[in-house]
Each structure stands twice: as structure tokens, then as C-alpha cells.
């Protein structure tokens, strides 16, 4: 049986992070992080692997198809039992869908028929296609700035904004978890955000967001999230 104090020791061994965009690299290497993560129970390690595979920015490369992106979403929802981590996942899918919709509309795309992308706003977005922010200013107060960065052809600025939004979402959830698996998973996802920014450049950011509009979230079947975070 795993040591009940193992996660307390694990969390205590993880160094704190500098502010995002100030630090030039994550507070520890991936190799050192993985060594610490070896303390995870097997079932928790599997959940973390699913989360990282679905949410890692770098994993959505140029060859990911619509079907593959959606299958990752479905797999994650099936395999993540923790309510907090399901909420983290849903929030990230909402973000990706909104950005893909902004990009598609900027390119002159017509309002999608039926649901668009994944998440809670997949029907709301097509119904409000002509509104500058799809009438999502309330739940997504960052979306106006995201549109401005897209219109201004600033992909690196947009990536910086979205990484910052994602970090804030994780920080909010982290406030409710201290020495449990959820705290570890949130730390790792935050580490990935720091790592993504350390590797970012304008050309790669432009390619990623172009691809996001064309592939990762466009023209795919709806995934219903009703009750997913209960």
C-alpha cells in the first residue's frame, strides 16, 4: 500500500516558480520532475499522462487531424475521475474552441452549421457569430484582447495571453488543493505552460494558431459537457 505521506513529500520537493514570462525556463528540468513523479500511484500516473497528452500545447502538432483531436477529448473525459481536473480540462477546451472560432471568422469563414468545436460554448458561438466576441465577454473576459491580437497579426502576443489565462485558471484550482494528486497534476500542467513559453517564438506561434483554426477544433462533432464537472 502506498505511503499516505508520499504526496506530502512529493509536493514539498517541488520548487516554486517565478512569475510566468519572467522566468527563462521552468524551475526544474523535465528529467528531474519525472523523477519526482515516480512517487505517484499507478492510477494517478495514468490520469496525469492522459491530461498531459490532451492539453500539452506542443502535442497538437501540424499532423493532428480533427478526429484525433476529438478522440483525445473523449479519452480524457472517460479517464479523468477527479472533478477538479475535469474542470481544468473543460476550461482549456473552451479556450481552444473560442480561439479557433475567432481565427476561422477572421479568415472569412461562414457561421458553422450546428455545434462548433468542443465544450460548453459549441452551440453558443455559431448562434452569436456576428458579435465581435461571440457574446462571451462575461465568462471569457480575455476574449476581446485575444481578438485584438489576432486582428493585429500578433501570434506571439496571443500565445502569451492564452498561456497567462491558462496559468490563472490553474492557479484558481490550485488554491483548493495542497497535498493531493490534484495539486501534483496542477503543478505539472503549470510546468508545461512555463516550458511552452520558454520555447515560444513568433513563427511557431503563427503556425500553431493557423493550424488550430483549420484542424484541431473546426468542423468536428460536438462533445457534450453537461454535468461533466459535477
N, C-alpha and C positions, 0 to 999 in steps of 0.2 A: 504494500500500500504506500502511495506517495507520502512524503513528509508533509504534514499540514502547514509547516512553516516555510516550505520551499519557495512559495511565491513571494512571501515577505522578503526572503533573502534575495530572490531574483530582482524584485523591484528596487530593493535597496542598492543593488550592484549597478544599476543603470544610471549613467551620468546625466545630469540635466543638460538642456540645450540652450544655446544662445538664441536671441531673437532671430526669427526667420529673416533671410536676406542680409543679415549682418554676418552670421557665421559663414565662412568659406567652405565648410564641409560639415557633415554630421558629427556629433560629439564622440562617436566611436565608429570604428570600421564595421563593415557588414560581417567580416570574419569574426570579430570579437563579439558582435551582437549575437550571431548564430551560436557561438559557444555558450553564451548565457542562456539562450533559448532552449538549449538541450535539456534544461530543467523542466520544461513543460511536460505535462501529462500527454500521452499519445493522442487522446481525443482532442485536446486543446491545440496541439501542434497541427492536427489536420484542419481544424477550423481556421487557424491563422493562415495556413497555406492557401485555403480557398479564398479568404479575404484578400490576401496579397495578390493572388492571381487575377482576381476580378477587378481590383481597384488600383493596382500599380499603374502609374502613368506610362511607364516605359513598356509595359506589356501590350499596350494597344499599338502595335507596330503597323507598318504600311500594308501588311498582308492579311490583317484581321478582317474577316467578312461579317456581313450583317448577322448571319446565322451563328457564327462563332461568338460574337459579342453578346447576343441574346442568350445563348446557351450558358455563358459564364454567369449571367444574371440569374438564370433559373437554378443553376447548380448552387450558387451562393445562398439563395433563399432556402433551398432544400437542406443545405448542410450547416447553416448557422443557427443554433438554437437560442443563443443569448439575445434577449430583446434589445439591449443597448447596441450590440454590434449589428443587428438587423437595421436599427435606426440609422447608424453610421452609413451602412451600405445604401439604404434608400435615399438618404440625403445626397450622396455622391452621384447616384443615378439621376436624381432630379437636376443636379447641376449640369451633368453632361448632356441631358436632353435639352435643357434650356439653351445652352451654348450652341449645340448642333442646330437648333431651330433658328437662332439668330444668324448663324453663318449661312444656312440654307436660304433664308429670306433675303439676306444681303446679296446673295448670288442671283437673285431674281426668281427663286423657286416659288411655286404656287402653294396655297394652303393645302396641307396634306388632307387626304380624304380619310375620315375616321381618326383613330388614335395615331399619335406620332411618338416614336421613341419608346422610352420606358418610364415608369414612375407614376407619381400621383397627378402630374400635370399633362399627361399624354393626350387627353381629350380637351383640356382647357386651352392648351396652346393653339391648336388649329382653330378653335372657336373664337380666339382673340388675335388672329394672325395680323390684322392691320394695326393693332395697338403697338406703339414702339417697344414696350416691354412685356407684351402679352398679358398686361394687367397682373403682373407678378411682383410689383414693387413691394407689396406687403411681405409675403413670405421670402422674397429674394431681394432685399434692399440693395444688393450689389449689382443687379442686372442692368441698371441704367449705365453705370460706369463700364460694364462689360460691353454694352452696345457701342458706347463712345470709343472704346479701344479698338473694337472691330472696325467701326467706320473709319477710324484714323489709321488703319493698317498697322497696328502696333501689336503683333502677336506675342512678343516677349512681355510687354506690359500686361497683356491679357493673361498670359500664363502666371505671371507674378500675382495678379489679382486672384485668380482661381486657386492657386496654392495657398494664398493667405486666407481665403474664405474656408477652404477645406481644413486648414490648421485651426481656425477659430471654432469650427464645428466640433472637431476632435477635442479641443480644449474644454468646451462646454460639457461634453460627455465625460471627460476625464475627471471633472470635479466631483462626480458621483462614485468614482471607483479609485481605490488606493492600492490594496494588496491582493487583488484577484486577477483572474485571467483577462478580464476586460481591460484592466489597467495596462497589462502587458501588451495586448493587441493594439490598444490605442497608441502606446509608446512606439510600437513598430511602424504603424501607419504614419505617425508623425515623423519618424526617422526617414521614411520613404519620401515624404514631402521635402525635407531638407536635402536629401540626396538628389531629388529631381531638380531642385533649384540650382544646386551646385553644378549640375551637368547641362543646364539650360543655355541655349543661345537662340538668337532671333530666327535663324534659318530653320532649325529643327522645330521650334515652336510653330512657325508658319505651316510647316508640313503636317504637324500633328493636328492642328485645328482644321486645316483643309480636309484632311482625311476623316476627322470626326464628323463633319457635315455630310460627307459623301458616303461613308461606310458605317461607322460604329453605331449610330443611332437612327439613321434615316430609313424609312420605308420598311420597318420591321413590325412584327406582331406585337400587340400590347401585352405587357406583363402586369397583371393586376396586383396592387399592393394593399388592397383593402384588408385591414386587420393584421398586416404583416408585422407591425411593430407592437402589437398588443402583448 
